[in-house]
Amino acid sequence: MTTKTMKAIQLHEYGGPEVLRYENVPIPKLEVGEVLVRVHAVGMNPPDWYLREGFSMIPPQLRPPTSLPAIPGTDVSGVVEAVAEGVDGFSIGDAVFGLVRFPSLAESRAYAEYVTAPASDLALKPAALDHVHAGAVPMAALTAWQYLIQLGHEEGNPLQTEKHHPVPLSGKTVLVNGAAGGVGHFAVQLAKWKGARVIAVASGTHETFLRNLGADEFINYTKTPPEDVARDVDLVLDTVGGPTTHRFLRTLKRGGALFPVFLGFSQHEEAAKLDITDSGTQVRSNGAQLAELAKLFDSGTLRVGIDSTFSLADARGAHERAARGHIEGKIVLTTA
């Protein structure tokens, strides 16, 4: 490479979307076992705006270490530009996608024209997906996979003593709250793939989208609280989470499970009395699992919903879109 700089989005202070700056920064240097990727698309995820805000919504003891200036972002799809020593399975010119170094947000640095990643974080891009759609996949699809299908790592959750275990889905009823979002729309499809009956909870504008992805039943939470009508559910995956997650206990069978994706569940004793497992985990980078997901995209088993796309230079506009909520699928940044 003749050039030594690239365009990237940097934070020099925490705050709203206005703190995102489009700047020249050095192209990252390869280390042993890494791949340099020329980024074509970057999938946006909640940790991007959590970082931008300084993780103000997370208890101080649980905040990941970060420092400024920082380049946000974790999800990429692009083309291999260079390969370091110790890398097998990738060559210059390969189209790849991945969740980069997560949960080490200080090192992910995906809002950029180039990113380095451990080879183990990457997989060959599904042939059926263009870069925009592939860039939307990694964190959201891996979250759904690691909650529902296979955990894929040994790291514990500081909020619970037991290791998270996915539960059998075939023949079961699964309710997905926040079903239209990134994690939710993949979870609906994965649960259907595993033979579950799926109840999707979202606002009414997303009903057609979710039924087309396979949802058997739809609840418009703006008209009917799902906890008032859903009963005899085997598993609730609450992608919204937070302090209201416990309301789903009344929807579950004895022996059922409640998996909140975000922090906040605080009714463990009540759940135990009902013989309900409440369990969560934190998604982690896993190229091997992305390779399994790629097969499902190539076979047409899984599809990607794109809410909107923005140029990397307009990351501010993308974050403003995210702040308005009611996202259908994923928001994606594209490089020039």
C-alpha positions in Angstrom: 0.0 0.0 0.0 1.3 3.4 -0.9 -1.0 5.5 1.2 -0.5 5.5 5.0 -3.7 7.3 6.0 -7.4 6.6 5.8 -10.7 8.2 6.6 -12.4 7.2 9.8 -14.9 8.4 12.4 -13.4 9.4 15.7 -14.6 10.5 19.1 -12.6 13.2 20.9 -15.3 13.6 23.6 -18.5 11.8 24.7 -21.9 13.1 23.7 -24.6 13.1 21.1 -24.2 12.3 17.3 -22.5 15.7 16.8 -19.3 14.4 18.5 -18.6 12.0 15.6 -15.8 13.4 13.4 -14.8 12.3 9.9 -11.0 12.6 9.9 -7.7 11.3 8.5 -6.1 8.7 10.7 -3.2 6.3 10.2 -4.0 2.9 8.6 -3.7 0.3 11.3 -0.6 -2.0 11.2 -0.9 -5.7 11.0 0.2 -8.0 13.9 0.8 -11.7 13.7 -2.4 -13.7 13.1 -4.3 -10.7 11.7 -5.9 -9.7 8.5 -6.1 -6.1 7.0 -9.6 -5.5 5.5 -10.5 -2.8 3.1 -13.9 -2.0 4.5 -16.9 -1.7 2.2 -19.7 -1.7 4.8 -20.1 -1.3 8.6 -23.1 -2.6 10.5 -24.2 -0.3 13.3 -25.0 -1.7 16.7 -26.1 -0.4 20.1 -22.5 -0.5 21.6 -21.6 2.1 19.0 -23.8 4.7 20.6 -23.1 3.4 24.1 -19.5 4.2 23.4 -20.3 7.5 21.9 -22.2 8.4 25.1 -19.5 7.1 27.4 -21.6 4.1 28.5 -23.6 6.4 30.8 -26.5 3.9 30.9 -24.3 1.1 32.2 -23.3 0.7 35.9 -19.7 2.0 36.3 -18.4 -1.4 37.5 -19.6 -3.0 34.2 -18.4 -0.4 31.8 -15.7 -1.6 29.4 -12.4 0.2 29.4 -12.1 2.9 26.7 -10.0 5.9 26.0 -10.2 8.9 23.7 -9.8 9.5 20.8 -11.7 6.4 19.9 -13.0 4.9 16.6 -16.4 3.2 17.1 -17.7 0.1 15.4 -17.4 -3.6 15.4 -19.2 -5.1 12.3 -17.5 -5.1 8.9 -17.8 -6.5 5.4 -15.0 -5.9 3.0 -12.0 -7.4 1.0 -8.7 -8.7 2.4 -6.0 -6.2 1.6 -3.1 -7.9 3.4 -2.4 -11.0 5.5 0.1 -11.3 8.3 2.2 -14.3 9.4 0.3 -17.0 11.2 -2.9 -16.7 9.1 -4.4 -19.6 7.3 -7.6 -19.7 5.3 -7.6 -16.1 4.0 -5.9 -14.6 0.9 -5.6 -11.1 -0.5 -8.8 -10.4 -2.5 -11.1 -12.6 -0.4 -14.5 -11.0 0.5 -14.9 -11.4 4.3 -17.1 -10.3 7.1 -16.8 -10.3 10.9 -17.4 -9.0 14.4 -14.0 -7.4 15.2 -12.4 -8.0 18.6 -15.7 -7.7 20.5 -16.2 -7.1 23.4 -12.9 -5.1 23.4 -14.5 -1.9 22.1 -11.3 0.1 22.4 -9.7 -2.1 19.8 -12.5 -2.8 17.3 -12.3 0.5 15.3 -14.6 -0.5 12.5 -15.9 3.0 11.4 -13.0 3.3 9.0 -11.8 2.6 5.5 -9.5 -0.1 6.8 -9.5 -2.3 9.9 -7.2 -5.1 11.2 -8.9 -8.1 12.7 -7.7 -11.4 14.2 -8.3 -14.0 11.5 -10.4 -16.0 14.0 -12.9 -13.1 14.0 -13.6 -13.4 10.3 -15.4 -15.6 7.8 -15.7 -15.6 4.1 -18.7 -13.4 3.1 -21.8 -15.3 2.1 -21.9 -15.2 -1.7 -25.6 -14.5 -1.6 -25.1 -11.2 0.2 -23.6 -8.0 -1.0 -21.3 -6.1 1.4 -24.2 -3.9 2.7 -26.2 -6.9 3.8 -23.2 -8.9 5.0 -22.0 -5.9 7.1 -25.4 -5.9 8.8 -25.0 -9.5 10.0 -22.1 -10.1 12.5 -23.0 -8.8 16.0 -26.8 -9.2 15.7 -26.8 -12.6 14.1 -24.0 -13.9 16.5 -26.0 -12.6 19.4 -29.1 -14.5 18.3 -27.0 -17.6 17.6 -25.1 -17.5 20.9 -28.4 -17.1 22.9 -30.4 -19.6 21.0 -28.2 -22.1 19.2 -24.6 -22.4 20.6 -22.8 -20.2 23.1 -19.4 -20.6 21.5 -17.3 -19.2 24.3 -16.5 -19.9 28.0 -16.7 -16.4 29.3 -19.1 -15.9 32.2 -21.7 -13.3 32.8 -20.9 -11.1 35.8 -24.6 -10.8 36.6 -25.2 -14.6 37.0 -23.5 -17.5 38.6 -24.4 -20.1 36.0 -23.1 -20.4 32.5 -25.7 -19.6 29.8 -27.1 -22.6 28.0 -29.3 -22.4 24.9 -32.5 -24.6 25.2 -34.0 -27.0 22.7 -36.4 -25.1 20.3 -38.0 -27.8 18.2 -41.8 -27.9 18.9 -41.5 -25.1 21.5 -43.2 -21.7 21.5 -40.7 -18.8 21.4 -41.6 -15.2 22.0 -39.2 -12.6 20.6 -39.6 -9.1 22.1 -38.2 -6.3 19.9 -38.5 -8.8 17.0 -38.0 -6.2 14.2 -34.6 -5.0 15.3 -31.2 -6.4 14.5 -31.0 -9.3 16.9 -34.8 -9.8 16.9 -35.3 -10.4 13.2 -32.4 -13.0 13.1 -33.8 -14.7 16.3 -37.2 -15.1 14.7 -35.6 -16.8 11.7 -33.3 -19.0 13.7 -36.1 -20.2 16.0 -38.2 -21.1 13.0 -35.2 -22.9 11.4 -35.0 -25.0 14.6 -38.7 -25.9 14.5 -40.2 -23.5 17.0 -43.5 -21.6 16.8 -42.6 -18.0 17.0 -44.5 -15.0 18.5 -43.0 -11.7 17.3 -43.5 -8.6 19.4 -43.0 -5.2 17.7 -44.9 -2.1 16.7 -47.6 -2.5 14.1 -45.6 -1.1 11.2 -43.3 -4.2 11.3 -46.0 -6.9 11.1 -45.7 -7.6 7.4 -41.9 -7.7 7.6 -41.9 -10.2 10.5 -44.6 -12.4 9.1 -42.6 -12.6 5.9 -39.6 -13.8 8.0 -41.8 -16.6 9.4 -43.4 -15.3 12.5 -46.5 -17.4 13.3 -48.1 -14.8 15.6 -47.7 -11.1 15.9 -48.4 -8.8 18.9 -48.4 -5.1 18.4 -47.2 -3.9 21.7 -48.4 -0.3 21.1 -52.0 -1.7 21.3 -51.7 -4.7 23.5 -49.1 -5.4 26.2 -47.7 -8.8 25.2 -47.6 -10.0 28.9 -51.4 -9.6 28.9 -52.1 -12.0 26.1 -49.2 -14.4 25.6 -49.4 -17.6 27.6 -47.7 -21.0 27.8 -44.6 -19.7 26.2 -41.5 -22.0 26.5 -38.9 -19.2 25.9 -38.9 -15.5 25.8 -35.9 -13.8 24.1 -36.2 -10.1 25.2 -33.9 -8.2 22.9 -35.1 -4.9 24.6 -34.4 -6.1 28.1 -33.9 -3.6 30.9 -35.9 -3.2 34.1 -39.2 -4.3 32.6 -38.0 -7.8 31.5 -39.7 -9.4 34.5 -43.1 -8.7 33.1 -42.6 -11.7 30.7 -42.5 -14.2 33.6 -46.3 -14.3 33.5 -46.2 -15.5 29.9 -44.0 -18.5 30.5 -44.7 -22.1 31.4 -43.2 -23.6 34.5 -39.8 -24.8 33.4 -39.6 -22.2 30.8 -36.7 -19.7 30.1 -36.3 -15.9 30.0 -33.3 -14.7 28.1 -32.8 -10.9 28.4 -30.3 -9.5 25.9 -29.7 -6.3 27.8 -28.9 -5.7 31.5 -31.7 -5.2 34.0 -33.4 -8.4 35.0 -33.8 -8.3 38.8 -36.5 -10.8 39.7 -34.4 -13.9 40.1 -36.2 -15.2 43.2 -39.6 -14.8 41.6 -38.3 -16.7 38.5 -36.9 -19.5 40.7 -40.3 -19.9 42.4 -41.9 -20.5 39.0 -39.1 -22.9 37.9 -38.1 -20.4 35.2 -34.5 -20.1 34.1 -33.4 -16.5 33.6 -30.1 -16.3 31.8 -28.1 -14.0 29.6 -24.7 -13.8 28.0 -22.5 -11.4 26.1 -21.9 -12.0 22.5 -18.3 -12.5 21.5 -16.4 -12.6 18.2 -16.5 -16.0 16.5 -15.5 -16.5 12.9 -16.4 -20.2 12.9 -20.0 -19.4 13.9 -20.2 -16.7 11.2 -19.1 -19.4 8.7 -22.1 -21.5 9.8 -24.4 -18.5 9.5 -23.0 -17.8 6.1 -24.2 -21.2 4.9 -27.7 -20.3 6.1 -27.7 -17.0 4.2 -26.4 -18.8 1.1 -29.1 -21.4 1.3 -31.8 -18.7 1.7 -32.7 -19.9 5.2 -31.8 -16.5 6.6 -32.4 -13.1 5.3 -31.1 -9.6 6.3 -33.4 -6.7 6.9 -31.8 -3.3 6.0 -33.5 -0.3 7.7 -31.3 2.4 6.0 -27.8 3.1 4.7 -25.6 6.1 5.2 -22.1 7.0 4.0 -19.3 6.7 6.6 -18.9 10.5 6.4 -22.5 10.8 7.6 -22.2 8.6 10.6 -23.9 11.5 12.5 -27.0 11.0 10.4 -26.9 7.3 11.0 -26.8 7.8 14.8 -29.6 10.3 14.6 -31.6 7.7 12.7 -30.9 5.1 15.4 -32.0 7.5 18.1 -35.4 7.8 16.6 -36.0 4.1 17.2 -38.4 1.7 15.5 -35.6 0.3 13.4 -36.5 -2.5 11.0 -33.4 -4.7 10.6 -30.1 -2.9 10.6 -28.6 0.5 9.8 -25.4 0.3 7.7 -22.6 2.7 6.9 -20.9 2.4 3.5 -17.4 3.6 2.5 -16.7 5.4 -0.7 
